[in-house]
């Protein structure tokens, strides 16, 4: 008797948890296949520390073959789902195509950078959803400070040392906090003329920092950022972006060579291509994470609009906490539908609180609703990340200890160029490779891009 085929698309928080749980529940009684563009699970909450040079890049990646025993990994990007034919089509890393059949499908493709119709942003801004973007940003910021230290033109020097982050949510706040500390260290190593200091500006149309979180956490983050000299401007965003800077919605033009776009996320474009009902771009599912009328198809994480049973009429937000928990429920329900596990159950959640790392010993956290700040919150935040990491805990701890006692290495690796991490991409986890780009593909690098190497750094 053949074993049932289960296909999981995506290895983010939801997909990774689904694969791990399903392998444990089925115990080799099902063929489990995981389709993902990379061979690792990326622990996104620690990505700002990679950009800041605190953690080495591999610390936030967890090997899929090394930790998902009993799961077959297929490297590739899903580019089509045939629900009637029970088939998913994909493109592999070398441009080849293939297809995978299934009897149960779990769609956990996650999200990509959210775009807004702001002139120039797609060409001049960079997002923060994948490892290539973090590595690029670290190199770029380091390069700007080093170039400014040797530049004789005061206006160009000031522009190089001005960094604009758009979006004061979880990601944008941590990026501004961590990289502001990095540039201060770089400026001490490469003294800037005329007493110039790196300038960081954090923008958001919301009335406060961390608008989706508890107000006490918001006040803590705002206080820490302002104390370090970060210009926190609420009710303000970008009206237009150019090579030389950004025009703000309040009419001010800020000369800058760095625009980091952290305004939020949108579901992976594959979600819309599935052709099923959507709720704000996410697949509509029932409380059991199944698509209506398609009991063999499950969706979870950022790809799914999951009913919030704790707040009727609402849907769960697009957070790592929800994705991680939904992945487990999806796996349990898949196993149950195959007769290989317990009965299916709806997704319910209890808010355990949030933690925001503000760099150094500073953080804002509210575990179980208890507001914390300062070093205590910093310890709780790092403890939470160590507990949540599915691997690399010792290596991450070692990097933290080394960063506390040794000078940080402020060097450019030159591994990722600007044209290889465009903001408008369906694959932020992959750096764009020119040899594999079709000639009519948007954002494919031109010969001029390749010659210059890094747009905006000249």
C-alpha positions in Angstrom: 0.0 0.0 0.0 1.5 3.4 -1.1 2.0 6.1 1.5 0.0 9.3 1.2 1.9 12.2 -0.3 2.0 15.5 1.6 3.5 18.6 0.0 4.5 21.6 2.0 5.4 24.8 0.1 7.6 27.2 2.0 9.9 26.7 5.0 9.4 29.9 6.9 8.0 29.8 10.5 4.8 28.1 9.4 6.2 25.7 6.8 9.2 24.6 9.0 7.0 23.9 12.0 4.5 22.0 9.9 7.1 19.8 8.3 8.8 19.1 11.7 5.5 18.3 13.4 4.1 16.2 10.6 7.3 14.1 10.4 7.0 13.4 14.1 3.3 12.5 13.9 3.4 10.3 10.8 6.6 8.4 11.7 7.4 7.5 8.1 3.8 6.5 7.3 3.6 9.4 4.8 5.8 10.8 2.1 6.5 14.4 3.1 8.0 16.8 0.6 9.1 20.3 1.4 9.5 22.7 -1.5 11.6 25.8 -0.7 14.1 28.1 -2.5 16.8 27.6 0.1 18.1 24.7 2.2 17.6 26.6 5.5 14.9 28.0 7.7 15.6 31.7 8.4 15.0 33.0 11.9 13.9 36.5 10.9 13.8 38.2 14.3 17.6 38.1 14.6 18.2 39.4 11.1 18.9 43.0 12.3 21.7 41.6 14.4 23.2 40.1 11.2 23.0 43.5 9.5 24.7 45.1 12.5 27.5 42.6 12.5 26.6 41.1 15.9 25.8 37.7 14.5 27.4 35.8 11.7 24.9 35.1 8.9 24.8 31.3 9.3 23.8 31.7 13.0 20.2 32.7 12.0 19.9 29.9 9.4 18.8 26.4 10.4 19.6 23.5 8.0 16.5 21.9 6.6 18.1 18.5 5.8 19.9 18.5 9.1 16.9 19.1 11.3 13.9 17.7 9.3 14.5 14.0 9.4 12.0 12.0 7.3 11.3 15.0 5.1 12.4 15.2 1.4 13.7 18.6 0.5 13.2 19.9 -3.1 15.0 23.2 -3.9 12.8 25.5 -6.0 10.3 28.3 -6.1 6.7 27.4 -6.6 5.3 29.3 -9.6 1.9 27.7 -10.1 -0.6 25.5 -8.3 -3.1 23.3 -10.1 -5.7 22.5 -7.5 -7.8 20.3 -9.8 -4.7 18.3 -10.9 -3.2 18.2 -7.3 0.1 19.5 -8.7 2.5 22.3 -7.8 4.9 23.6 -10.5 8.2 25.0 -9.6 11.5 26.4 -11.0 14.8 25.1 -9.5 17.8 27.2 -8.6 19.4 26.5 -12.0 16.4 27.5 -14.1 15.0 24.1 -14.6 11.3 23.3 -14.1 9.4 20.5 -12.4 6.2 19.5 -10.8 5.2 17.8 -7.6 1.9 15.9 -7.0 0.2 15.7 -3.6 -2.8 14.3 -1.7 -2.5 16.9 1.0 -1.0 20.4 0.3 0.1 22.9 2.9 0.7 26.4 1.5 3.1 28.3 3.8 4.8 30.6 1.3 5.1 33.5 3.6 5.4 37.2 2.6 7.5 39.7 0.7 8.2 43.4 1.0 5.1 45.5 0.9 5.2 48.1 -1.9 3.4 51.5 -2.0 3.0 53.7 -5.1 5.7 56.1 -4.1 7.8 57.4 -7.0 11.4 56.2 -6.9 11.0 53.8 -4.0 11.2 50.6 -6.1 14.4 51.8 -7.7 16.2 53.4 -4.7 15.0 51.6 -1.6 15.9 48.2 -0.2 13.8 45.9 2.0 14.6 43.7 4.9 13.0 40.3 4.4 15.9 38.0 3.6 19.5 37.3 4.4 20.9 38.8 1.1 19.2 42.2 2.0 20.8 42.1 5.5 24.2 41.4 4.1 23.9 44.1 1.5 22.7 46.6 4.1 25.7 45.9 6.4 28.2 46.4 3.5 26.4 49.5 2.2 26.2 51.2 5.6 29.9 50.4 6.3 30.9 51.7 2.9 29.0 54.9 3.3 30.8 55.8 6.6 34.2 54.8 5.2 33.7 56.9 2.0 32.4 59.8 4.1 35.5 59.8 6.2 37.7 60.3 3.1 35.4 62.7 1.2 36.3 66.4 0.9 32.9 67.5 -0.1 30.9 68.4 3.0 27.5 68.0 1.4 28.3 64.6 -0.1 29.8 63.6 3.2 26.7 64.5 5.1 24.5 62.7 2.6 26.5 59.5 3.0 26.1 59.7 6.7 22.4 60.1 6.6 20.3 57.0 6.8 16.5 56.9 6.4 14.3 54.0 7.7 10.7 54.0 6.6 8.4 52.1 8.9 8.5 52.2 12.7 7.0 48.7 13.3 8.9 45.8 14.7 11.4 45.4 11.9 12.1 49.1 11.2 12.5 50.0 14.9 15.1 47.2 15.4 16.9 48.0 12.2 17.3 51.7 13.2 18.3 50.8 16.8 20.9 48.2 15.8 22.4 50.0 12.8 22.6 53.3 14.6 24.9 51.7 17.2 26.9 50.2 14.3 27.5 53.5 12.6 28.6 55.1 15.8 31.2 52.5 16.2 32.3 52.8 12.6 32.6 56.6 13.0 34.9 56.2 16.0 37.1 53.9 13.9 36.9 56.2 10.9 36.7 59.7 12.4 34.5 62.1 10.4 35.6 65.6 9.7 34.2 68.7 11.4 32.6 66.7 14.2 30.0 65.1 11.8 28.0 62.2 13.3 26.0 59.6 11.5 22.3 60.7 11.3 19.5 58.2 11.5 15.8 59.1 10.7 12.9 56.8 11.4 9.7 57.7 9.6 6.1 56.4 9.9 2.7 57.7 9.2 1.5 56.2 12.5 1.2 58.4 15.5 3.8 56.4 17.5 6.6 53.9 17.3 5.5 50.2 17.3 1.9 51.2 16.7 0.7 47.6 16.7 2.1 46.9 20.1 1.5 47.9 23.7 1.8 51.7 24.4 4.4 51.1 27.1 6.6 49.2 24.7 6.2 52.1 22.3 7.2 54.7 24.8 10.3 52.6 25.8 11.4 52.2 22.2 10.8 55.9 21.5 12.8 57.0 24.5 15.8 54.8 23.8 15.9 55.8 20.1 15.7 59.5 20.8 18.4 59.3 23.6 20.8 57.9 21.0 20.1 60.7 18.6 17.7 58.9 16.2 15.2 61.4 14.7 11.9 59.8 15.2 9.3 61.4 13.0 5.8 60.2 13.3 3.0 61.2 10.9 5.7 61.5 8.2 6.7 59.3 5.3 8.4 59.5 1.9 6.7 61.3 -1.0 9.5 60.6 -3.5 12.8 58.8 -3.6 15.8 59.8 -5.8 19.4 58.8 -6.1 20.4 61.8 -4.1 17.9 61.6 -1.3 14.2 61.5 -0.3 11.4 64.1 -0.4 9.3 63.7 2.8 5.6 64.2 2.9 6.1 67.4 5.1 8.0 69.0 2.2 11.5 68.5 3.5 14.2 67.0 1.2 16.7 64.9 3.0 20.0 64.2 1.2 20.9 60.6 1.7 22.3 57.5 -0.1 20.4 55.0 2.1 16.7 54.3 2.2 15.6 51.2 4.1 12.0 50.2 3.4 10.3 48.4 6.4 6.7 49.5 5.9 5.3 46.0 6.2 4.8 42.8 4.2 2.3 41.4 1.7 1.6 37.8 1.0 3.8 36.0 -1.6 2.5 36.5 -5.1 1.9 32.8 -5.4 -1.1 33.2 -3.1 -3.1 35.3 -5.6 -2.2 32.9 -8.4 -3.9 30.0 -6.5 -7.2 31.5 -7.7 -9.1 31.1 -4.4 -11.0 33.7 -2.4 -8.7 36.3 -0.7 -8.9 38.6 2.3 -6.5 41.5 1.9 -4.3 39.3 -0.3 -4.4 36.3 2.0 -6.1 33.0 1.3 -9.3 32.6 3.1 -9.3 29.5 5.3 -11.6 28.1 8.0 -10.6 27.8 11.7 -9.0 24.4 10.8 -6.7 26.1 8.2 -8.4 24.4 5.3 -9.5 26.2 2.1 -13.3 26.2 1.8 -14.4 23.5 -0.8 -10.8 22.2 -0.9 -10.4 19.9 2.2 -7.1 18.6 0.9 -5.5 22.0 0.8 -4.3 23.8 4.0 -2.8 27.3 4.3 -1.1 28.9 7.3 1.3 31.7 8.2 1.3 35.0 6.3 -0.3 33.3 3.3 -3.6 32.6 5.2 -6.3 34.8 6.5 -7.0 32.7 9.6 -10.2 33.6 11.7 -9.3 34.9 15.1 -11.5 32.9 17.4 -10.5 35.1 20.4 -11.8 38.2 18.5 -14.7 37.1 16.3 -14.9 38.9 13.0 -11.2 39.5 12.8 -8.2 37.6 11.3 -4.9 36.8 13.0 -2.1 39.2 12.2 0.9 38.4 10.1 3.5 37.6 12.8 6.0 34.9 13.5 4.2 33.9 16.6 1.0 33.1 14.7 2.9 31.4 11.8 4.8 29.1 14.2 1.7 28.0 16.0 -0.4 27.7 12.9 2.3 25.4 11.4 1.8 23.0 14.2 -2.0 23.0 14.0 -1.9 22.6 10.2 0.4 19.5 10.6 -1.9 18.0 13.2 -4.9 18.5 11.0 -3.2 17.1 8.0 -2.2 14.0 10.0 -5.7 13.7 11.3 -7.2 13.9 7.9 -5.0 11.0 6.8 -5.9 8.9 9.8 -2.3 9.2 11.2 -2.8 11.5 14.1 -5.3 13.0 16.5 -8.6 14.6 15.5 -8.4 17.9 13.8 -8.7 21.0 16.0 -9.3 24.7 15.2 -6.5 27.3 15.6 -6.7 29.2 18.8 -4.1 31.4 20.4 -3.2 33.1 23.6 -1.0 36.2 23.4 2.3 35.6 25.2 3.7 39.0 24.6 6.3 40.5 22.4 10.0 41.5 22.7 11.9 44.2 20.7 15.7 44.3 20.8 16.9 47.9 20.8 20.6 47.1 20.7 23.2 46.7 23.5 21.4 45.9 26.7 18.3 47.8 25.8 15.0 46.2 24.9 11.3 46.5 25.3 9.2 43.5 26.3 5.9 42.5 27.8 6.0 38.7 28.5 2.6 37.6 29.7 1.5 41.2 29.8 4.3 42.3 32.2 6.0 45.5 30.9 9.8 45.4 31.0 12.5 47.7 29.8 16.2 48.2 30.1 18.7 45.3 30.8 16.0 43.1 32.3 14.0 43.3 29.1 17.2 42.7 27.2 17.9 39.5 29.0 14.3 38.4 28.6 14.4 39.2 24.8 17.6 37.2 24.2 16.3 34.3 26.4 13.2 34.3 24.3 15.1 34.1 21.0 17.3 31.3 22.3 14.3 29.3 23.3 12.5 30.0 20.0 15.5 29.1 17.8 15.3 25.5 16.4 19.1 25.3 16.3 22.4 27.1 16.6 21.8 28.2 20.2 25.3 27.7 21.3 26.8 29.5 18.3 24.4 32.5 18.8 25.3 32.7 22.5 29.0 32.6 21.6 28.6 35.4 19.1 26.8 37.5 21.7 29.5 36.9 24.3 32.2 37.8 21.8 30.4 40.9 20.8 30.3 42.0 24.4 34.0 41.7 25.0 35.6 42.2 21.6 35.5 45.1 19.1 33.0 44.4 16.3 34.5 43.7 12.8 33.4 46.6 10.6 34.5 45.3 7.1 32.8 45.0 3.7 32.5 41.5 2.3 31.2 42.6 -1.1 29.1 39.5 -1.5 25.8 41.2 -2.4 25.3 44.1 -4.8 22.4 46.5 -4.9 21.0 45.2 -8.2 20.8 41.7 -6.8 18.4 42.6 -4.0 15.7 44.8 -5.6 12.8 45.9 -3.4 10.2 44.6 -5.9 10.9 40.9 -5.8 8.9 37.8 -5.0 12.0 36.1 -3.6 13.7 38.2 -0.9 15.4 35.1 0.3 17.5 34.8 -2.9 20.0 37.2 -4.3 19.3 37.8 -8.0 21.8 36.0 -10.3 22.3 37.7 -13.7 23.1 34.5 -15.6 19.7 33.0 -14.7 17.6 36.1 -15.4 15.5 36.0 -18.6 16.3 39.1 -20.7 12.7 40.5 -20.2 12.6 39.9 -16.5 12.0 43.2 -14.5 14.9 44.4 -12.4 17.4 42.2 -14.3 20.9 43.9 -14.0 22.1 45.9 -17.0 25.7 45.9 -18.2 26.0 49.3 -16.5 24.8 47.9 -13.2 27.3 45.1 -13.4 30.1 47.5 -14.3 29.3 49.8 -11.4 28.9 46.9 -9.0 26.8 48.8 -6.5 24.2 51.4 -7.5 24.2 54.5 -5.3 27.7 53.9 -3.8 29.7 55.9 -6.3 
